[in-house]
Amino acid sequence: MKIAVCVSHVPDTETKVKVGSDGKTIDPAGVNYVLNPYDEFGVEEALKIREKDGGEVVAISLGGDANKETLRKALAMGADKAVLLKGDGERDSYAVAKSIAEYLKSYEPDLILVGKQSIDYDNLQVGGLIAEFLDLPSVSVVVKLEIAGGKITAEREIEGAHEHVEVTLPCVVAAQRGLNEPRYPSLKGIMQAKKKPIEVLDAAPVESRVKVLAMKKPPKKQPGKIVGEGTDAVPELVRLLREEAKVI
């Protein structure tokens, strides 16, 4: 089985974001980048499937040379090979998905795994768009996955419940937290990852449909206000909610 895992190179969640000098992107100075946490679930699931049924796991990332760091993490976890689709500059979800889909047409995987979203833009669009461009079925927010007889049975989260669906391979699966517990790369895996080559290809040129006009931090929260204690404070609280906060 050929399994493709799409991985994003994203700022660490502990990053203190600063707007760059262009006013449209974040300032990369001092920012630590990591493998997108949701994509880690995708990598782990691919490795578990390979260990059970055999096959090949290839990690794919679109971006600049810095993305090699993220691909090395996937290789250290156990991926067989990695592909960097070289494409500098900002791309929206449509352009990212279209470029990845163009590569996947030639690779022809049996299963494509992605994280349900990246933690930087949180658009939750790339997995579904890849499936659309390749005319494949897709299942999102998956928390359990089983493969048998050329089909997958997936359990996915929906509002207030879980849903069980069955689709035929090939397909696209978007991993949700709870699907598995990603392994830590072993020392042996880290050393082997340094020796594994990363194939670098030019990403298919695709024009973004969305343009960032400006980026700015949200306004600082106003300090809290204590209006009194007990029931005697209720009238003043109601007045402030109505006249100042204007929420009632």
C-alpha positions as CSV (number, residue, x, y, z in Angstrom):
1,M,0.0,0.0,0.0
2,K,1.3,3.5,-0.9
3,I,0.4,6.0,1.7
4,A,1.0,9.8,1.3
5,V,1.0,12.1,4.3
6,C,0.8,15.8,3.8
7,V,2.6,17.8,6.5
8,S,2.7,21.5,7.3
9,H,5.6,23.6,8.7
10,V,3.9,25.8,11.3
11,P,4.9,28.2,14.1
12,D,5.0,26.5,17.5
13,T,1.9,27.1,19.6
14,E,4.0,28.9,22.2
15,T,5.2,31.5,19.7
16,K,4.5,35.1,20.5
17,V,3.3,36.4,17.2
18,K,4.6,39.7,15.9
19,V,3.3,41.3,12.6
20,G,6.1,41.6,10.0
21,S,7.2,44.9,8.5
22,D,5.1,44.3,5.4
23,G,1.9,44.2,7.6
24,K,0.7,41.1,5.9
25,T,2.8,38.2,7.4
26,I,4.2,37.3,10.8
27,D,7.8,38.3,11.7
28,P,9.8,35.1,11.5
29,A,12.6,36.3,13.8
30,G,12.8,34.1,16.8
31,V,9.9,31.9,15.8
32,N,10.3,28.2,16.3
33,Y,8.6,26.1,13.6
34,V,7.3,22.5,14.1
35,L,5.5,19.7,12.4
36,N,1.8,20.6,12.5
37,P,0.4,18.7,15.5
38,Y,-2.7,17.4,13.6
39,D,-0.4,16.2,10.8
40,E,1.5,14.1,13.4
41,F,-1.6,12.1,13.9
42,G,-1.6,11.5,10.1
43,V,2.0,10.4,10.1
44,E,1.5,8.0,13.1
45,E,-1.6,6.4,11.5
46,A,0.3,5.9,8.2
47,L,3.1,4.2,10.1
48,K,0.6,2.0,12.0
49,I,-1.0,0.9,8.7
50,R,2.4,0.1,7.1
51,E,3.5,-1.9,10.2
52,K,0.3,-3.9,9.9
53,D,-0.2,-4.3,6.2
54,G,3.1,-3.3,4.7
55,G,3.7,-0.7,2.0
56,E,5.4,2.7,1.8
57,V,4.9,6.0,3.6
58,V,5.9,9.2,1.9
59,A,5.7,12.6,3.6
60,I,5.0,15.6,1.4
61,S,5.3,19.3,2.3
62,L,4.9,22.4,0.2
63,G,7.1,25.4,0.9
64,G,10.7,26.6,1.1
65,D,13.8,24.9,2.3
66,A,12.8,25.5,5.9
67,N,10.2,22.8,5.4
68,K,12.9,20.2,5.2
69,E,13.1,20.4,9.0
70,T,9.5,19.3,9.3
71,L,10.1,16.5,6.7
72,R,13.1,15.3,8.8
73,K,10.7,14.9,11.8
74,A,8.4,12.8,9.7
75,L,11.4,10.7,8.5
76,A,12.6,10.3,12.1
77,M,9.2,9.0,13.1
78,G,9.6,6.4,10.4
79,A,8.4,7.6,7.0
80,D,10.2,5.9,4.2
81,K,10.9,9.0,2.1
82,A,10.0,12.7,1.8
83,V,9.2,15.1,-1.0
84,L,9.5,18.8,-0.8
85,L,7.4,20.7,-3.3
86,K,9.4,23.8,-3.5
87,G,7.3,26.9,-3.6
88,D,8.3,30.1,-1.8
89,G,5.8,32.8,-0.9
90,E,2.4,32.7,0.7
91,R,-0.3,30.4,-0.8
92,D,-3.9,30.0,0.3
93,S,-5.5,26.7,0.9
94,Y,-6.7,26.4,-2.7
95,A,-3.2,26.9,-4.1
96,V,-1.6,24.5,-1.6
97,A,-4.1,21.8,-2.2
98,K,-4.0,22.2,-6.0
99,S,-0.2,21.9,-6.1
100,I,-0.1,18.9,-3.8
101,A,-2.9,17.2,-5.9
102,E,-0.8,17.7,-9.1
103,Y,2.1,15.8,-7.5
104,L,-0.2,13.1,-6.2
105,K,-1.6,12.4,-9.6
106,S,1.8,11.0,-10.6
107,Y,2.5,9.2,-7.3
108,E,-1.0,7.6,-7.3
109,P,-1.2,6.7,-3.5
110,D,-3.8,4.2,-2.2
111,L,-4.4,6.5,0.8
112,I,-3.8,10.1,1.5
113,L,-3.6,11.3,5.1
114,V,-3.7,14.9,6.3
115,G,-4.3,16.7,9.6
116,K,-7.8,18.1,9.9
117,Q,-6.3,21.6,10.0
118,S,-3.0,23.5,10.4
119,I,-2.7,25.4,13.6
120,D,-1.6,28.6,11.9
121,Y,-4.5,29.3,9.5
122,D,-7.1,26.8,10.9
123,N,-8.9,26.7,7.6
124,L,-9.8,23.0,7.5
125,Q,-9.8,23.1,3.7
126,V,-6.8,21.4,2.3
127,G,-7.9,17.8,2.8
128,G,-11.2,18.3,1.2
129,L,-9.8,20.3,-1.7
130,I,-7.2,17.6,-2.5
131,A,-10.0,15.1,-2.6
132,E,-12.0,17.3,-4.9
133,F,-9.1,17.9,-7.3
134,L,-8.4,14.2,-7.5
135,D,-12.1,13.2,-7.6
136,L,-11.7,11.0,-4.5
137,P,-13.9,10.4,-1.5
138,S,-12.8,12.1,1.7
139,V,-13.5,11.7,5.4
140,S,-12.7,14.5,7.9
141,V,-12.2,14.7,11.7
142,V,-11.4,11.0,11.9
143,V,-10.8,9.5,15.4
144,K,-10.7,5.8,14.4
145,L,-9.7,4.1,11.2
146,E,-9.8,0.5,10.0
147,I,-8.8,-0.9,6.6
148,A,-9.9,-4.2,5.1
149,G,-10.8,-5.5,1.7
150,G,-10.0,-2.3,-0.2
151,K,-12.3,-0.2,2.0
152,I,-11.8,2.0,5.1
153,T,-14.3,2.2,8.0
154,A,-13.9,5.5,9.8
155,E,-15.3,7.0,12.9
156,R,-15.5,10.7,12.8
157,E,-16.6,13.5,15.1
158,I,-19.7,15.5,14.4
159,E,-21.5,17.9,16.6
160,G,-22.8,16.1,19.7
161,A,-22.1,12.6,18.4
162,H,-19.8,10.3,16.4
163,E,-20.5,9.1,12.8
164,H,-19.4,5.8,11.2
165,V,-18.7,5.9,7.5
166,E,-17.3,3.4,4.9
167,V,-15.5,4.5,1.7
168,T,-13.5,2.6,-0.9
169,L,-9.8,3.2,-1.5
170,P,-8.1,5.4,-2.7
171,C,-9.4,8.2,-0.5
172,V,-8.4,11.2,1.6
173,V,-8.6,11.0,5.4
174,A,-8.2,14.0,7.7
175,A,-7.0,13.1,11.2
176,Q,-8.4,14.5,14.4
177,R,-6.9,14.4,17.9
178,G,-7.7,11.1,19.4
179,L,-7.0,9.0,16.3
180,N,-3.7,7.8,17.9
181,E,-0.8,8.9,20.1
182,P,2.1,10.0,17.9
183,R,5.4,8.3,18.7
184,Y,8.5,10.1,19.7
185,P,11.3,9.7,17.2
186,S,14.0,7.3,18.5
187,L,17.6,8.2,18.5
188,K,18.1,5.5,15.8
189,G,15.3,7.1,13.8
190,I,16.7,10.6,14.1
191,M,20.1,9.4,12.9
192,Q,18.6,7.5,10.0
193,A,16.5,10.5,9.0
194,K,19.7,12.6,8.5
195,K,20.8,10.1,5.9
196,K,17.5,9.8,4.0
197,P,17.4,12.0,1.0
198,I,14.6,14.5,0.5
199,E,13.4,14.7,-3.1
200,V,12.9,18.4,-4.1
201,L,10.5,19.2,-6.9
202,D,9.1,22.5,-8.2
203,A,5.6,22.9,-6.9
204,A,3.0,23.3,-9.7
205,P,2.4,27.1,-10.1
206,V,-1.1,27.9,-8.9
207,E,-2.5,31.3,-8.3
208,S,-4.1,31.9,-4.9
209,R,-7.7,32.8,-4.7
210,V,-7.3,34.7,-1.4
211,K,-5.0,37.6,-0.7
212,V,-4.1,38.9,2.7
213,L,-4.6,42.7,2.7
214,A,-3.4,43.4,6.2
215,M,-2.6,41.6,9.4
216,K,-2.9,43.1,12.9
217,K,-3.2,41.9,16.5
218,P,-6.6,42.0,18.2
219,P,-7.1,45.0,20.5
220,K,-6.0,44.6,24.1
221,K,-8.7,43.6,26.5
222,Q,-10.0,46.3,28.8
223,P,-9.3,45.8,32.5
224,G,-12.0,44.1,34.5
225,K,-14.3,46.2,36.7
226,I,-15.7,45.2,40.1
227,V,-19.1,46.8,40.7
228,G,-19.8,45.5,44.2
229,E,-20.7,42.3,46.0
230,G,-24.0,40.4,46.4
231,T,-27.4,41.3,45.2
232,D,-26.8,45.0,45.8
233,A,-24.4,45.0,42.8
234,V,-27.0,43.6,40.3
235,P,-28.6,47.0,39.3
236,E,-25.2,48.6,38.5
237,L,-24.0,45.4,36.7
238,V,-27.2,45.5,34.5
239,R,-26.7,49.2,33.8
240,L,-23.1,48.7,32.7
241,L,-24.0,45.7,30.5
242,R,-26.7,47.8,28.8
243,E,-25.0,51.2,28.5
244,E,-21.3,50.4,28.2
245,A,-20.9,46.8,27.0
246,K,-24.1,47.1,25.0
247,V,-24.7,43.3,25.2
248,I,-28.3,43.5,26.6
